[in-house]
């Protein structure tokens, strides 16, 4: 269900609604092409070989996190301005921002002027919009990847 989240960033109020499922899937496809190789390498570290004992599971998780960090470094090489502008435009399409008069306006209609010279605010908003749209999915994956193994992960003897 598409329910808006209100976020206040640097004293400015944004209402961010998750994009529809089809647009979200297209965004995930484009992100996968950018993030994919680095994340795929990291996922192989975590899931390959189906680590069963606690020591192997802990080592695999450590390698996953190291590979993920390396993957983020590679993202900059694959992320071009066109993809970045498209993604930010998609996020802005479902964001409303409070005006000085107390009303709300579609961020996409004022985006360029609103964020001119306000790059820290732009990146903070983009992070919030990304969290609203993809946070539950990515949060679940990261939670699974960074979870500490416990005795229930060990094979029965």
Protein Blocks (a to p, Z undefined) as FASTA:
>chain_A
ZZdddddeehiacddddddfklmmmmmmmmmmmmmmmmmmmmmmmmgopiabfmlmmmmm
mmmmmmmmmmmmmmmmmmcfklmmmmmmmmmmmcccddfkopacdfklmmmmmmgoplmm
mmmmmmmmmmmmmmmmmmmmmmmmmpccdfklpccZZ
